[in-house]
Amino acid sequence: MVAGRATGLTEQKLALIGVDPLPDGVYAPDEAAIVRYARASSRLDPITDELYASLLEHFTEKQIIEICFTVGMSNMINRFHATFHTDVDEDTEEMLGAVCPVRLPPPPGGSVADNP
Amino acid sequence: MPRLPLVDPDDPDADPHARALLGRVQELRGRTLNVYRAVGNHPEVLEGLLQFGAAAYFRNSLTPAQSELAYLGASVANDCHY
């Protein structure tokens, strides 16, 4: 989330990234294509011709490889954290501030109240 | 409760390979996130991850916002706590 803010993504774009279906009019078409692909790939849903075409509309094949492997790296790191219950860095939490735009899941072994 | 100790790059008893890699991360990114310190328990894997991450995420031809939407979109879909 800290990285997302640093790239200039708005609070609205960060807050709605988990909303399914993705709301219209919030993300630029290239951004929406990435988010829809990232979700489908992470959930192991089929990557349909329509979904792939939406990427091709905005990105070169080389860029689609970059998107594919960035999503893959995220999946790998996500599984790492799920396995080893890595603590979130204190300075990251400080940088995030009191309000996180995305509702976080509870930390491993914790409760929802730990991440309001 | 984390299941792995975090490698301290300033600990003289830590694996020298891991310390060198974490020192490089500190130099490049300005800080050493827990994810790198945790993976540092396997320095060879950390080295590969850093190379792969550089090619796929940090030095790609996308805008930083596009890269982050790919990374974050996946993390949120996976309900990742980190």
N, CA and C atoms of all chains as a GROMACS GRO file, in nm:
protein
  594
    1MET      N    1   0.084  -0.121   0.000
    1MET     CA    2   0.000   0.000   0.000
    1MET      C    3   0.087   0.126   0.000
    2VAL      N    4   0.195   0.118   0.081
    2VAL     CA    5   0.289   0.230   0.084
    2VAL      C    6   0.349   0.248  -0.055
    3ALA      N    7   0.386   0.137  -0.118
    3ALA     CA    8   0.443   0.143  -0.252
    3ALA      C    9   0.340   0.196  -0.350
    4GLY      N   10   0.214   0.155  -0.333
    4GLY     CA   11   0.108   0.202  -0.422
    4GLY      C   12   0.092   0.352  -0.416
    5ARG      N   13   0.093   0.405  -0.293
    5ARG     CA   14   0.082   0.551  -0.279
    5ARG      C   15   0.203   0.618  -0.343
    6ALA      N   16   0.320   0.558  -0.324
    6ALA     CA   17   0.442   0.619  -0.377
    6ALA      C   18   0.439   0.626  -0.530
    7THR      N   19   0.367   0.536  -0.595
    7THR     CA   20   0.361   0.539  -0.741
    7THR      C   21   0.258   0.640  -0.792
    8GLY      N   22   0.184   0.699  -0.700
    8GLY     CA   23   0.086   0.800  -0.741
    8GLY      C   24  -0.055   0.747  -0.755
    9LEU      N   25  -0.076   0.620  -0.720
    9LEU     CA   26  -0.213   0.567  -0.726
    9LEU      C   27  -0.299   0.639  -0.623
   10THR      N   28  -0.419   0.677  -0.662
   10THR     CA   29  -0.506   0.752  -0.571
   10THR      C   30  -0.560   0.660  -0.462
   11GLU      N   31  -0.606   0.720  -0.352
   11GLU     CA   32  -0.666   0.642  -0.243
   11GLU      C   33  -0.787   0.563  -0.296
   12GLN      N   34  -0.861   0.625  -0.388
   12GLN     CA   35  -0.979   0.556  -0.443
   12GLN      C   36  -0.939   0.431  -0.520
   13LYS      N   37  -0.833   0.444  -0.602
   13LYS     CA   38  -0.788   0.328  -0.679
   13LYS      C   39  -0.736   0.218  -0.587
   14LEU      N   40  -0.669   0.258  -0.480
   14LEU     CA   41  -0.619   0.158  -0.386
   14LEU      C   42  -0.734   0.092  -0.311
   15ALA      N   43  -0.833   0.173  -0.273
   15ALA     CA   44  -0.944   0.122  -0.192
   15ALA      C   45  -1.031   0.023  -0.268
   16LEU      N   46  -1.043   0.043  -0.400
   16LEU     CA   47  -1.138  -0.038  -0.477
   16LEU      C   48  -1.073  -0.155  -0.549
   17ILE      N   49  -0.945  -0.176  -0.525
   17ILE     CA   50  -0.873  -0.279  -0.602
   17ILE      C   51  -0.925  -0.420  -0.575
   18GLY      N   52  -0.990  -0.438  -0.458
   18GLY     CA   53  -1.043  -0.570  -0.427
   18GLY      C   54  -1.190  -0.587  -0.458
   19VAL      N   55  -1.252  -0.481  -0.508
   19VAL     CA   56  -1.397  -0.488  -0.535
   19VAL      C   57  -1.421  -0.562  -0.666
   20ASP      N   58  -1.510  -0.660  -0.659
   20ASP     CA   59  -1.538  -0.744  -0.776
   20ASP      C   60  -1.687  -0.746  -0.803
   21PRO      N   61  -1.736  -0.707  -0.920
   21PRO     CA   62  -1.656  -0.664  -1.036
   21PRO      C   63  -1.595  -0.526  -1.014
   22LEU      N   64  -1.488  -0.502  -1.087
   22LEU     CA   65  -1.418  -0.374  -1.076
   22LEU      C   66  -1.513  -0.262  -1.119
   23PRO      N   67  -1.526  -0.157  -1.038
   23PRO     CA   68  -1.620  -0.050  -1.074
   23PRO      C   69  -1.576   0.024  -1.201
   24ASP      N   70  -1.675   0.066  -1.277
   24ASP     CA   71  -1.644   0.143  -1.400
   24ASP      C   72  -1.602   0.285  -1.363
   25GLY      N   73  -1.516   0.342  -1.446
   25GLY     CA   74  -1.486   0.483  -1.435
   25GLY      C   75  -1.382   0.521  -1.332
   26VAL      N   76  -1.328   0.426  -1.260
   26VAL     CA   77  -1.227   0.457  -1.158
   26VAL      C   78  -1.086   0.439  -1.215
   27TYR      N   79  -1.067   0.327  -1.283
   27TYR     CA   80  -0.935   0.296  -1.337
   27TYR      C   81  -0.932   0.326  -1.486
   28ALA      N   82  -0.816   0.371  -1.533
   28ALA     CA   83  -0.798   0.386  -1.678
   28ALA      C   84  -0.807   0.247  -1.741
   29PRO      N   85  -0.842   0.238  -1.870
   29PRO     CA   86  -0.861   0.105  -1.931
   29PRO      C   87  -0.738   0.014  -1.918
   30ASP      N   88  -0.617   0.070  -1.930
   30ASP     CA   89  -0.497  -0.014  -1.917
   30ASP      C   90  -0.484  -0.065  -1.773
   31GLU      N   91  -0.518   0.020  -1.677
   31GLU     CA   92  -0.508  -0.020  -1.536
   31GLU      C   93  -0.611  -0.129  -1.504
   32ALA      N   94  -0.732  -0.111  -1.555
   32ALA     CA   95  -0.837  -0.210  -1.529
   32ALA      C   96  -0.799  -0.346  -1.589
   33ALA      N   97  -0.736  -0.344  -1.706
   33ALA     CA   98  -0.695  -0.470  -1.770
   33ALA      C   99  -0.593  -0.542  -1.681
   34ILE      N  100  -0.501  -0.466  -1.623
   34ILE     CA  101  -0.400  -0.527  -1.535
   34ILE      C  102  -0.467  -0.587  -1.412
   35VAL      N  103  -0.553  -0.510  -1.348
   35VAL     CA  104  -0.615  -0.558  -1.223
   35VAL      C  105  -0.701  -0.682  -1.249
   36ARG      N  106  -0.777  -0.680  -1.358
   36ARG     CA  107  -0.862  -0.796  -1.388
   36ARG      C  108  -0.776  -0.920  -1.415
   37TYR      N  109  -0.666  -0.898  -1.486
   37TYR     CA  110  -0.575  -1.010  -1.514
   37TYR      C  111  -0.511  -1.060  -1.385
   38ALA      N  112  -0.463  -0.966  -1.300
   38ALA     CA  113  -0.395  -1.004  -1.176
   38ALA      C  114  -0.486  -1.090  -1.089
   39ARG      N  115  -0.612  -1.052  -1.082
   39ARG     CA  116  -0.708  -1.129  -1.002
   39ARG      C  117  -0.730  -1.268  -1.060
   40ALA      N  118  -0.758  -1.271  -1.190
   40ALA     CA  119  -0.789  -1.399  -1.254
   40ALA      C  120  -0.671  -1.494  -1.243
   41SER      N  121  -0.551  -1.442  -1.268
   41SER     CA  122  -0.433  -1.527  -1.264
   41SER      C  123  -0.409  -1.579  -1.122
   42SER      N  124  -0.426  -1.491  -1.022
   42SER     CA  125  -0.403  -1.531  -0.883
   42SER      C  126  -0.503  -1.636  -0.838
   43ARG      N  127  -0.625  -1.625  -0.888
   43ARG     CA  128  -0.728  -1.722  -0.848
   43ARG      C  129  -0.726  -1.848  -0.934
   44LEU      N  130  -0.629  -1.854  -1.024
   44LEU     CA  131  -0.616  -1.966  -1.117
   44LEU      C  132  -0.740  -1.981  -1.206
   45ASP      N  133  -0.808  -1.869  -1.230
   45ASP     CA  134  -0.918  -1.871  -1.326
   45ASP      C  135  -0.859  -1.882  -1.467
   46PRO      N  136  -0.938  -1.932  -1.561
   46PRO     CA  137  -0.887  -1.936  -1.700
   46PRO      C  138  -0.856  -1.795  -1.750
   47ILE      N  139  -0.747  -1.781  -1.823
   47ILE     CA  140  -0.716  -1.652  -1.886
   47ILE      C  141  -0.782  -1.658  -2.023
   48THR      N  142  -0.899  -1.599  -2.030
   48THR     CA  143  -0.980  -1.610  -2.151
   48THR      C  144  -0.920  -1.526  -2.265
   49ASP      N  145  -0.964  -1.553  -2.387
   49ASP     CA  146  -0.920  -1.474  -2.502
   49ASP      C  147  -0.955  -1.327  -2.482
   50GLU      N  148  -1.070  -1.303  -2.423
   50GLU     CA  149  -1.116  -1.165  -2.399
   50GLU      C  150  -1.022  -1.092  -2.303
   51LEU      N  151  -0.986  -1.162  -2.197
   51LEU     CA  152  -0.897  -1.102  -2.098
   51LEU      C  153  -0.759  -1.077  -2.157
   52TYR      N  154  -0.708  -1.174  -2.232
   52TYR     CA  155  -0.577  -1.157  -2.294
   52TYR      C  156  -0.581  -1.043  -2.397
   53ALA      N  157  -0.692  -1.036  -2.472
   53ALA     CA  158  -0.705  -0.930  -2.573
   53ALA      C  159  -0.706  -0.792  -2.506
   54SER      N  160  -0.763  -0.785  -2.387
   54SER     CA  161  -0.768  -0.655  -2.318
   54SER      C  162  -0.628  -0.612  -2.279
   55LEU      N  163  -0.540  -0.706  -2.250
   55LEU     CA  164  -0.400  -0.671  -2.223
   55LEU      C  165  -0.331  -0.627  -2.352
   56LEU      N  166  -0.355  -0.705  -2.458
   56LEU     CA  167  -0.289  -0.674  -2.587
   56LEU      C  168  -0.329  -0.537  -2.642
   57GLU      N  169  -0.446  -0.493  -2.603
   57GLU     CA  170  -0.495  -0.363  -2.648
   57GLU      C  171  -0.406  -0.249  -2.596
   58HIS      N  172  -0.343  -0.271  -2.483
   58HIS     CA  173  -0.266  -0.164  -2.418
   58HIS      C  174  -0.118  -0.191  -2.404
   59PHE      N  175  -0.078  -0.318  -2.415
   59PHE     CA  176   0.060  -0.353  -2.384
   59PHE      C  177   0.123  -0.439  -2.493
   60THR      N  178   0.256  -0.428  -2.502
   60THR     CA  179   0.328  -0.515  -2.594
   60THR      C  180   0.337  -0.654  -2.531
   61GLU      N  181   0.378  -0.750  -2.611
   61GLU     CA  182   0.392  -0.886  -2.556
   61GLU      C  183   0.499  -0.889  -2.447
   62LYS      N  184   0.605  -0.811  -2.468
   62LYS     CA  185   0.710  -0.806  -2.366
   62LYS      C  186   0.653  -0.751  -2.234
   63GLN      N  187   0.570  -0.649  -2.245
   63GLN     CA  188   0.511  -0.593  -2.123
   63GLN      C  189   0.414  -0.691  -2.057
   64ILE      N  190   0.344  -0.769  -2.140
   64ILE     CA  191   0.252  -0.868  -2.081
   64ILE      C  192   0.332  -0.974  -2.006
   65ILE      N  193   0.450  -1.007  -2.055
   65ILE     CA  194   0.538  -1.098  -1.979
   65ILE      C  195   0.573  -1.035  -1.846
   66GLU      N  196   0.603  -0.906  -1.848
   66GLU     CA  197   0.639  -0.838  -1.722
   66GLU      C  198   0.520  -0.838  -1.625
   67ILE      N  199   0.401  -0.813  -1.678
   67ILE     CA  200   0.282  -0.814  -1.593
   67ILE      C  201   0.260  -0.955  -1.537
   68CYS      N  202   0.269  -1.055  -1.625
   68CYS     CA  203   0.249  -1.194  -1.584
   68CYS      C  204   0.345  -1.233  -1.471
   69PHE      N  205   0.472  -1.196  -1.486
   69PHE     CA  206   0.570  -1.239  -1.385
   69PHE      C  207   0.567  -1.150  -1.260
   70THR      N  208   0.521  -1.027  -1.272
   70THR     CA  209   0.503  -0.946  -1.151
   70THR      C  210   0.389  -1.005  -1.069
   71VAL      N  211   0.282  -1.044  -1.136
   71VAL     CA  212   0.171  -1.112  -1.067
   71VAL      C  213   0.222  -1.243  -1.005
   72GLY      N  214   0.302  -1.315  -1.081
   72GLY     CA  215   0.356  -1.442  -1.031
   72GLY      C  216   0.446  -1.421  -0.909
   73MET      N  217   0.528  -1.316  -0.914
   73MET     CA  218   0.616  -1.289  -0.800
   73MET      C  219   0.532  -1.255  -0.677
   74SER      N  220   0.426  -1.176  -0.698
   74SER     CA  221   0.337  -1.142  -0.587
   74SER      C  222   0.277  -1.269  -0.528
   75ASN      N  223   0.233  -1.359  -0.614
   75ASN     CA  224   0.176  -1.485  -0.565
   75ASN      C  225   0.278  -1.564  -0.484
   76MET      N  226   0.400  -1.568  -0.533
   76MET     CA  227   0.506  -1.643  -0.464
   76MET      C  228   0.534  -1.582  -0.326
   77ILE      N  229   0.546  -1.450  -0.322
   77ILE     CA  230   0.574  -1.382  -0.196
   77ILE      C  231   0.454  -1.392  -0.101
   78ASN      N  232   0.334  -1.384  -0.158
   78ASN     CA  233   0.213  -1.400  -0.074
   78ASN      C  234   0.212  -1.536  -0.006
   79ARG      N  235   0.250  -1.640  -0.081
   79ARG     CA  236   0.252  -1.776  -0.022
   79ARG      C  237   0.363  -1.786   0.082
   80PHE      N  238   0.473  -1.716   0.058
   80PHE     CA  239   0.581  -1.713   0.156
   80PHE      C  240   0.528  -1.656   0.289
   81HIS      N  241   0.461  -1.542   0.281
   81HIS     CA  242   0.409  -1.479   0.403
   81HIS      C  243   0.303  -1.566   0.470
   82ALA      N  244   0.220  -1.632   0.390
   82ALA     CA  245   0.117  -1.719   0.448
   82ALA      C  246   0.181  -1.838   0.519
   83THR      N  247   0.296  -1.882   0.470
   83THR     CA  248   0.364  -1.996   0.530
   83THR      C  249   0.439  -1.957   0.657
   84PHE      N  250   0.511  -1.846   0.650
   84PHE     CA  251   0.600  -1.810   0.761
   84PHE      C  252   0.546  -1.699   0.852
   85HIS      N  253   0.427  -1.648   0.822
   85HIS     CA  254   0.362  -1.547   0.909
   85HIS      C  255   0.454  -1.426   0.935
   86THR      N  256   0.517  -1.380   0.829
   86THR     CA  257   0.609  -1.267   0.842
   86THR      C  258   0.539  -1.145   0.902
   87ASP      N  259   0.604  -1.083   0.999
   87ASP     CA  260   0.548  -0.959   1.055
   87ASP      C  261   0.563  -0.844   0.955
   88VAL      N  262   0.461  -0.760   0.949
   88VAL     CA  263   0.472  -0.639   0.868
   88VAL      C  264   0.571  -0.545   0.937
   89ASP      N  265   0.658  -0.482   0.857
   89ASP     CA  266   0.762  -0.394   0.911
   89ASP      C  267   0.700  -0.279   0.989
   90GLU      N  268   0.762  -0.247   1.100
   90GLU     CA  269   0.711  -0.136   1.182
   90GLU      C  270   0.713  -0.004   1.105
   91ASP      N  271   0.822   0.020   1.032
   91ASP     CA  272   0.828   0.149   0.962
   91ASP      C  273   0.728   0.154   0.847
   92THR      N  274   0.694   0.036   0.790
   92THR     CA  275   0.590   0.033   0.686
   92THR      C  276   0.456   0.073   0.748
   93GLU      N  277   0.427   0.020   0.866
   93GLU     CA  278   0.301   0.054   0.933
   93GLU      C  279   0.295   0.203   0.965
   94GLU      N  280   0.410   0.256   1.007
   94GLU     CA  281   0.415   0.400   1.038
   94GLU      C  282   0.389   0.482   0.911
   95MET      N  283   0.454   0.439   0.801
   95MET     CA  284   0.438   0.514   0.675
   95MET      C  285   0.294   0.504   0.624
   96LEU      N  286   0.231   0.389   0.652
   96LEU     CA  287   0.094   0.369   0.606
   96LEU      C  288  -0.002   0.466   0.675
   97GLY      N  289   0.029   0.497   0.800
   97GLY     CA  290  -0.055   0.591   0.874
   97GLY      C  291  -0.174   0.523   0.936
   98ALA      N  292  -0.262   0.604   0.991
   98ALA     CA  293  -0.375   0.549   1.067
   98ALA      C  294  -0.479   0.482   0.977
   99VAL      N  295  -0.485   0.526   0.854
   99VAL     CA  296  -0.591   0.474   0.767
   99VAL      C  297  -0.531   0.401   0.647
  100CYS      N  298  -0.564   0.273   0.636
  100CYS     CA  299  -0.521   0.195   0.521
  100CYS      C  300  -0.637   0.192   0.422
  101PRO      N  301  -0.616   0.229   0.296
  101PRO     CA  302  -0.728   0.234   0.202
  101PRO      C  303  -0.791   0.098   0.176
  102VAL      N  304  -0.715  -0.009   0.187
  102VAL     CA  305  -0.771  -0.142   0.166
  102VAL      C  306  -0.791  -0.208   0.302
  103ARG      N  307  -0.906  -0.270   0.319
  103ARG     CA  308  -0.931  -0.340   0.444
  103ARG      C  309  -0.843  -0.466   0.446
  104LEU      N  310  -0.748  -0.468   0.540
  104LEU     CA  311  -0.654  -0.580   0.545
  104LEU      C  312  -0.717  -0.702   0.611
  105PRO      N  313  -0.677  -0.820   0.569
  105PRO     CA  314  -0.722  -0.939   0.641
  105PRO      C  315  -0.654  -0.944   0.777
  106PRO      N  316  -0.709  -1.019   0.873
  106PRO     CA  317  -0.642  -1.028   1.002
  106PRO      C  318  -0.505  -1.091   0.987
  107PRO      N  319  -0.409  -1.050   1.071
  107PRO     CA  320  -0.279  -1.114   1.064
  107PRO      C  321  -0.291  -1.260   1.105
  108PRO      N  322  -0.199  -1.346   1.065
  108PRO     CA  323  -0.208  -1.487   1.102
  108PRO      C  324  -0.218  -1.503   1.253
  109GLY      N  325  -0.317  -1.578   1.299
  109GLY     CA  326  -0.334  -1.601   1.442
  109GLY      C  327  -0.404  -1.485   1.512
  110GLY      N  328  -0.432  -1.377   1.439
  110GLY     CA  329  -0.496  -1.261   1.499
  110GLY      C  330  -0.644  -1.260   1.468
  111SER      N  331  -0.706  -1.146   1.496
  111SER     CA  332  -0.847  -1.133   1.467
  111SER      C  333  -0.867  -1.012   1.378
  112VAL      N  334  -0.988  -1.001   1.324
  112VAL     CA  335  -1.019  -0.888   1.236
  112VAL      C  336  -0.996  -0.757   1.309
  113ALA      N  337  -1.022  -0.759   1.442
  113ALA     CA  338  -1.008  -0.637   1.522
  113ALA      C  339  -0.863  -0.587   1.522
  114ASP      N  340  -0.769  -0.678   1.494
  114ASP     CA  341  -0.628  -0.636   1.491
  114ASP      C  342  -0.598  -0.545   1.373
  115ASN      N  343  -0.680  -0.555   1.271
  115ASN     CA  344  -0.662  -0.471   1.152
  115ASN      C  345  -0.794  -0.407   1.116
  116PRO      N  346  -0.836  -0.310   1.193
  116PRO     CA  347  -0.970  -0.253   1.169
  116PRO      C  348  -0.977  -0.183   1.034
  117MET      N  349   0.252  -1.477   1.525
  117MET     CA  350   0.391  -1.504   1.562
  117MET      C  351   0.469  -1.551   1.438
  118PRO      N  352   0.571  -1.478   1.397
  118PRO     CA  353   0.645  -1.521   1.278
  118PRO      C  354   0.716  -1.655   1.299
  119ARG      N  355   0.725  -1.732   1.193
  119ARG     CA  356   0.785  -1.866   1.204
  119ARG      C  357   0.931  -1.867   1.163
  120LEU      N  358   0.981  -1.752   1.119
  120LEU     CA  359   1.122  -1.743   1.078
  120LEU      C  360   1.187  -1.626   1.150
  121PRO      N  361   1.311  -1.642   1.194
  121PRO     CA  362   1.382  -1.525   1.247
  121PRO      C  363   1.418  -1.432   1.131
  122LEU      N  364   1.430  -1.305   1.160
  122LEU     CA  365   1.472  -1.209   1.057
  122LEU      C  366   1.623  -1.196   1.063
  123VAL      N  367   1.687  -1.209   0.948
  123VAL     CA  368   1.833  -1.196   0.944
  123VAL      C  369   1.870  -1.049   0.964
  124ASP      N  370   1.959  -1.026   1.060
  124ASP     CA  371   2.003  -0.889   1.088
  124ASP      C  372   2.132  -0.862   1.010
  125PRO      N  373   2.125  -0.770   0.913
  125PRO     CA  374   2.244  -0.747   0.830
  125PRO      C  375   2.362  -0.691   0.910
  126ASP      N  376   2.334  -0.641   1.031
  126ASP     CA  377   2.442  -0.587   1.115
  126ASP      C  378   2.497  -0.691   1.213
  127ASP      N  379   2.440  -0.811   1.210
  127ASP     CA  380   2.486  -0.915   1.303
  127ASP      C  381   2.611  -0.983   1.245
  128PRO      N  382   2.725  -0.970   1.310
  128PRO     CA  383   2.848  -1.029   1.256
  128PRO      C  384   2.840  -1.182   1.248
  129ASP      N  385   2.748  -1.242   1.322
  129ASP     CA  386   2.734  -1.388   1.318
  129ASP      C  387   2.641  -1.435   1.206
  130ALA      N  388   2.574  -1.341   1.140
  130ALA     CA  389   2.481  -1.380   1.033
  130ALA      C  390   2.560  -1.431   0.912
  131ASP      N  391   2.493  -1.511   0.828
  131ASP     CA  392   2.556  -1.565   0.708
  131ASP      C  393   2.613  -1.451   0.623
  132PRO      N  394   2.741  -1.457   0.586
  132PRO     CA  395   2.802  -1.346   0.511
  132PRO      C  396   2.735  -1.318   0.376
  133HIS      N  397   2.689  -1.425   0.310
  133HIS     CA  398   2.620  -1.408   0.181
  133HIS      C  399   2.490  -1.330   0.202
  134ALA      N  400   2.417  -1.369   0.305
  134ALA     CA  401   2.290  -1.299   0.335
  134ALA      C  402   2.318  -1.154   0.373
  135ARG      N  403   2.421  -1.132   0.453
  135ARG     CA  404   2.454  -0.994   0.495
  135ARG      C  405   2.488  -0.907   0.375
  136ALA      N  406   2.566  -0.964   0.282
  136ALA     CA  407   2.605  -0.887   0.162
  136ALA      C  408   2.482  -0.852   0.078
  137LEU      N  409   2.392  -0.949   0.062
  137LEU     CA  410   2.271  -0.924  -0.019
  137LEU      C  411   2.182  -0.820   0.048
  138LEU      N  412   2.165  -0.832   0.178
  138LEU     CA  413   2.079  -0.736   0.250
  138LEU      C  414   2.143  -0.597   0.249
  139GLY      N  415   2.275  -0.592   0.252
  139GLY     CA  416   2.344  -0.463   0.241
  139GLY      C  417   2.316  -0.398   0.108
  140ARG      N  418   2.310  -0.481   0.003
  140ARG     CA  419   2.281  -0.429  -0.131
  140ARG      C  420   2.137  -0.377  -0.139
  141VAL      N  421   2.047  -0.450  -0.076
  141VAL     CA  422   1.906  -0.406  -0.074
  141VAL      C  423   1.896  -0.270  -0.004
  142GLN      N  424   1.964  -0.260   0.109
  142GLN     CA  425   1.962  -0.134   0.186
  142GLN      C  426   2.013  -0.019   0.099
  143GLU      N  427   2.119  -0.046   0.025
  143GLU     CA  428   2.180   0.056  -0.060
  143GLU      C  429   2.085   0.098  -0.173
  144LEU      N  430   2.022  -0.002  -0.235
  144LEU     CA  431   1.934   0.024  -0.350
  144LEU      C  432   1.801   0.085  -0.310
  145ARG      N  433   1.741   0.032  -0.203
  145ARG     CA  434   1.603   0.070  -0.168
  145ARG      C  435   1.595   0.162  -0.048
  146GLY      N  436   1.705   0.184   0.021
  146GLY     CA  437   1.703   0.273   0.136
  146GLY      C  438   1.660   0.208   0.265
  147ARG      N  439   1.603   0.089   0.259
  147ARG     CA  440   1.565   0.016   0.380
  147ARG      C  441   1.556  -0.133   0.348
  148THR      N  442   1.561  -0.212   0.451
  148THR     CA  443   1.557  -0.357   0.432
  148THR      C  444   1.429  -0.411   0.491
  149LEU      N  445   1.332  -0.436   0.405
  149LEU     CA  446   1.201  -0.483   0.451
  149LEU      C  447   1.212  -0.623   0.512
  150ASN      N  448   1.117  -0.654   0.600
  150ASN     CA  449   1.117  -0.785   0.665
  150ASN      C  450   1.112  -0.900   0.565
  151VAL      N  451   1.047  -0.876   0.451
  151VAL     CA  452   1.039  -0.985   0.353
  151VAL      C  453   1.178  -1.028   0.310
  152TYR      N  454   1.267  -0.934   0.285
  152TYR     CA  455   1.403  -0.969   0.243
  152TYR      C  456   1.480  -1.033   0.358
  153ARG      N  457   1.462  -0.980   0.478
  153ARG     CA  458   1.534  -1.035   0.593
  153ARG      C  459   1.486  -1.177   0.625
  154ALA      N  460   1.358  -1.204   0.600
  154ALA     CA  461   1.307  -1.339   0.624
  154ALA      C  462   1.359  -1.435   0.517
  155VAL      N  463   1.353  -1.394   0.391
  155VAL     CA  464   1.404  -1.482   0.284
  155VAL      C  465   1.555  -1.498   0.300
  156GLY      N  466   1.621  -1.404   0.367
  156GLY     CA  467   1.766  -1.411   0.390
  156GLY      C  468   1.810  -1.535   0.465
  157ASN      N  469   1.714  -1.607   0.525
  157ASN     CA  470   1.748  -1.735   0.586
  157ASN      C  471   1.793  -1.837   0.482
  158HIS      N  472   1.766  -1.810   0.355
  158HIS     CA  473   1.814  -1.893   0.243
  158HIS      C  474   1.878  -1.798   0.142
  159PRO      N  475   2.006  -1.765   0.162
  159PRO     CA  476   2.069  -1.661   0.079
  159PRO      C  477   2.064  -1.688  -0.071
  160GLU      N  478   2.075  -1.814  -0.111
  160GLU     CA  479   2.071  -1.843  -0.256
  160GLU      C  480   1.934  -1.808  -0.314
  161VAL      N  481   1.830  -1.839  -0.239
  161VAL     CA  482   1.694  -1.804  -0.286
  161VAL      C  483   1.678  -1.652  -0.286
  162LEU      N  484   1.730  -1.586  -0.184
  162LEU     CA  485   1.719  -1.439  -0.179
  162LEU      C  486   1.790  -1.377  -0.300
  163GLU      N  487   1.906  -1.430  -0.333
  163GLU     CA  488   1.980  -1.375  -0.447
  163GLU      C  489   1.898  -1.389  -0.576
  164GLY      N  490   1.839  -1.506  -0.595
  164GLY     CA  491   1.756  -1.529  -0.714
  164GLY      C  492   1.633  -1.439  -0.715
  165LEU      N  493   1.571  -1.426  -0.598
  165LEU     CA  494   1.451  -1.342  -0.587
  165LEU      C  495   1.483  -1.197  -0.623
  166LEU      N  496   1.598  -1.148  -0.576
  166LEU     CA  497   1.635  -1.010  -0.604
  166LEU      C  498   1.658  -0.988  -0.753
  167GLN      N  499   1.722  -1.086  -0.816
  167GLN     CA  500   1.746  -1.073  -0.961
  167GLN      C  501   1.614  -1.077  -1.038
  168PHE      N  502   1.530  -1.171  -0.999
  168PHE     CA  503   1.401  -1.186  -1.066
  168PHE      C  504   1.314  -1.062  -1.044
  169GLY      N  505   1.311  -1.015  -0.919
  169GLY     CA  506   1.231  -0.896  -0.887
  169GLY      C  507   1.278  -0.774  -0.963
  170ALA      N  508   1.408  -0.763  -0.980
  170ALA     CA  509   1.462  -0.648  -1.053
  170ALA      C  510   1.414  -0.650  -1.198
  171ALA      N  511   1.417  -0.768  -1.260
  171ALA     CA  512   1.376  -0.779  -1.401
  171ALA      C  513   1.226  -0.764  -1.418
  172ALA      N  514   1.150  -0.830  -1.331
  172ALA     CA  515   1.004  -0.833  -1.350
  172ALA      C  516   0.935  -0.708  -1.296
  173TYR      N  517   0.985  -0.655  -1.184
  173TYR     CA  518   0.910  -0.546  -1.119
  173TYR      C  519   0.983  -0.412  -1.122
  174PHE      N  520   1.110  -0.411  -1.086
  174PHE     CA  521   1.178  -0.282  -1.067
  174PHE      C  522   1.233  -0.221  -1.196
  175ARG      N  523   1.273  -0.305  -1.291
  175ARG     CA  524   1.334  -0.248  -1.412
  175ARG      C  525   1.256  -0.287  -1.538
  176ASN      N  526   1.124  -0.295  -1.527
  176ASN     CA  527   1.046  -0.333  -1.644
  176ASN      C  528   1.012  -0.208  -1.726
  177SER      N  529   0.932  -0.226  -1.832
  177SER     CA  530   0.899  -0.112  -1.918
  177SER      C  531   0.761  -0.056  -1.888
  178LEU      N  532   0.704  -0.097  -1.775
  178LEU     CA  533   0.573  -0.045  -1.734
  178LEU      C  534   0.594   0.081  -1.650
  179THR      N  535   0.487   0.155  -1.626
  179THR     CA  536   0.499   0.266  -1.531
  179THR      C  537   0.498   0.205  -1.390
  180PRO      N  538   0.554   0.275  -1.291
  180PRO     CA  539   0.551   0.222  -1.154
  180PRO      C  540   0.408   0.193  -1.107
  181ALA      N  541   0.313   0.277  -1.145
  181ALA     CA  542   0.173   0.254  -1.104
  181ALA      C  543   0.118   0.125  -1.167
  182GLN      N  544   0.150   0.101  -1.295
  182GLN     CA  545   0.104  -0.022  -1.360
  182GLN      C  546   0.163  -0.145  -1.291
  183SER      N  547   0.292  -0.137  -1.260
  183SER     CA  548   0.357  -0.250  -1.191
  183SER      C  549   0.292  -0.277  -1.057
  184GLU      N  550   0.264  -0.169  -0.986
  184GLU     CA  551   0.208  -0.185  -0.853
  184GLU      C  552   0.066  -0.239  -0.860
  185LEU      N  553  -0.010  -0.201  -0.962
  185LEU     CA  554  -0.146  -0.256  -0.976
  185LEU      C  555  -0.139  -0.407  -0.999
  186ALA      N  556  -0.039  -0.452  -1.074
  186ALA     CA  557  -0.023  -0.597  -1.096
  186ALA      C  558   0.012  -0.666  -0.965
  187TYR      N  559   0.108  -0.610  -0.892
  187TYR     CA  560   0.152  -0.672  -0.766
  187TYR      C  561   0.040  -0.669  -0.661
  188LEU      N  562  -0.018  -0.551  -0.643
  188LEU     CA  563  -0.119  -0.532  -0.539
  188LEU      C  564  -0.250  -0.604  -0.572
  189GLY      N  565  -0.286  -0.603  -0.700
  189GLY     CA  566  -0.408  -0.675  -0.742
  189GLY      C  567  -0.400  -0.821  -0.703
  190ALA      N  568  -0.282  -0.880  -0.720
  190ALA     CA  569  -0.263  -1.020  -0.682
  190ALA      C  570  -0.266  -1.036  -0.531
  191SER      N  571  -0.197  -0.947  -0.459
  191SER     CA  572  -0.192  -0.958  -0.312
  191SER      C  573  -0.331  -0.950  -0.250
  192VAL      N  574  -0.412  -0.858  -0.303
  192VAL     CA  575  -0.548  -0.841  -0.248
  192VAL      C  576  -0.633  -0.963  -0.284
  193ALA      N  577  -0.617  -1.015  -0.405
  193ALA     CA  578  -0.692  -1.135  -0.444
  193ALA      C  579  -0.655  -1.252  -0.355
  194ASN      N  580  -0.530  -1.253  -0.308
  194ASN     CA  581  -0.483  -1.362  -0.221
  194ASN      C  582  -0.509  -1.336  -0.074
  195ASP      N  583  -0.569  -1.220  -0.043
  195ASP     CA  584  -0.594  -1.186   0.098
  195ASP      C  585  -0.465  -1.190   0.179
  196CYS      N  586  -0.358  -1.138   0.122
  196CYS     CA  587  -0.228  -1.142   0.189
  196CYS      C  588  -0.226  -1.039   0.303
  197HIS      N  589  -0.180  -1.081   0.419
  197HIS     CA  590  -0.180  -0.992   0.536
  197HIS      C  591  -0.063  -0.895   0.536
  198TYR      N  592   0.041  -0.924   0.456
  198TYR     CA  593   0.166  -0.846   0.465
  198TYR      C  594   0.156  -0.716   0.386
   0.00000   0.00000   0.00000
